[in-house]
Amino acid sequence: MTNNFVKTLITKFALFILLSICFSNALANEEQTGKQVFVPISVGDITIFIPILSAPTNVGYSPQQTPVGDVYDVSWSANNDAAYYQIEIIDEEGNKRIITTTNLSYSLSALPLGNSTVNVLACNSQNQCGGSSLVGNFTTSEKIRYVHTDILGSPIAEMDSAGNLLKEFHYKPFGDTEEQKNEDLGFTGHLEDTDIGLTYMQARYYDPAIGRFYSNDPVHIDEHLSSIQGIQGFNRYAYANNNPYKYVDPDGRAVWFLLFAPEIVALGKAALFVGSAGVAAYGVHEATKPDEDSGDEDKGSEESNDPVEDILDGATEGNKTKGRTKNYDKPGGIDQANEDFEEAVDPDSVAPITDGKGGEGRRGLVNDGSGRKINVRPNSSDGRPTVEIQDGKNKTKIRYDEESK
């Protein structure tokens, strides 16, 4: 047992002397040639010396002009000992992004905005990289593109600051496009998720190819029955009451009558994009919203945008109450009452009702998207035909006298 211990000790000592000589020779070689030596972990009693690769040569770049800025194509000469190459992108804040490739060139399409430093390194099969070559310091340019939308809020064209047309977009009724989709604003101004081929509408995802949402409506049916959606609320996956020319759905929860949707109060919008190589920030403003302070228009020739105000045209104040109800009197009888109701109601929301005296009337929603309720009935507490508008707890009642218009 003593002999085996002595043999092992001698063997270990001899191996130590041998490795020391190898290491000294490697360091001497480094001093003579300038080549760096990398010493990785030991495996058993053997230590492997692997030289770090020399830097790639003939490193250069060329900018490629795009509609949103410059994209740099980086290239370099081959290193015969390299298994692959590593590209380092370091931004102004010191954040580093690493890209690996086996090619001798790479398009820096993801170069961030601002100043960046780019290096290329050669890497061996042990994933050890060295020999860094500075490609250069880059300042990515910014360019502006203007996105023009249709009345739905869908982008239909992109132009540069000089007015040159960059792109055009064409939509089918439910939002499917003829062009390839980008990770950008799409149908009705919502973001397109190109990874899954769907449109992100906040509350849920929408598939323009079939005109249906992919998840159940988060709004309860009862709430839809008292809104502009009406009986269409029973279809939990339908988009815009199956009528995308008349309605829009801003957040995937409820439809809006097109002309009164909040995001298209104006008949046009523009989106300002500032970006480089697919990195964009955007803001939207209303392009044709009228100036409320402008006094150049003929106020007398304008029609009211409030259907209820139109009904009150020709009416006089009726009996005053202590509550939240305002009473008005108007001539014309039941015919005028029905006419006023039909002018102010959204036709898709109309449903029959029966008043307290058995008379058949109708109810619905005011057609301005405000959510106010309106009904018409042939009888009231004083026997006259009545149109009633409910705005929360506030009520407006117009009693119609049986007289000629």
Beta strands, then each sheet from edge to edge (+ up, - down):
strand 1: 37-38
strand 2: 42-43
strand 3: 46-47
strand 4: 50-51
strand 5: 60-66
strand 6: 69-75
strand 7: 84-91
strand 8: 96-101
strand 9: 105-108
strand 10: 114-123
strand 11: 129-140
strand 12: 143-149
strand 13: 155-160
strand 14: 165-168
strand 15: 191-193
strand 16: 198-200
strand 17: 205-207
strand 18: 212-213
strand 19: 247-248
strand 20: 256-257
strand 21: 269-276
strand 22: 279-286
strand 23: 316-317
strand 24: 325-331
strand 25: 351-354
strand 26: 360-365
strand 27: 373-377
strand 28: 386-391
strand 29: 394-401
sheet 1: 1+ 4-
sheet 2: 2+ 3-
sheet 3: 5+ 6- 9+
sheet 4: 8+ 7- 10+ 11-
sheet 5: 14+ 13- 12+ 21- 22+
sheet 6: 15+ 16- 17+ 18-
sheet 7: 19+ 20-
sheet 8: 23+ 24- 29- 28+ 27- 26+ 25-
end
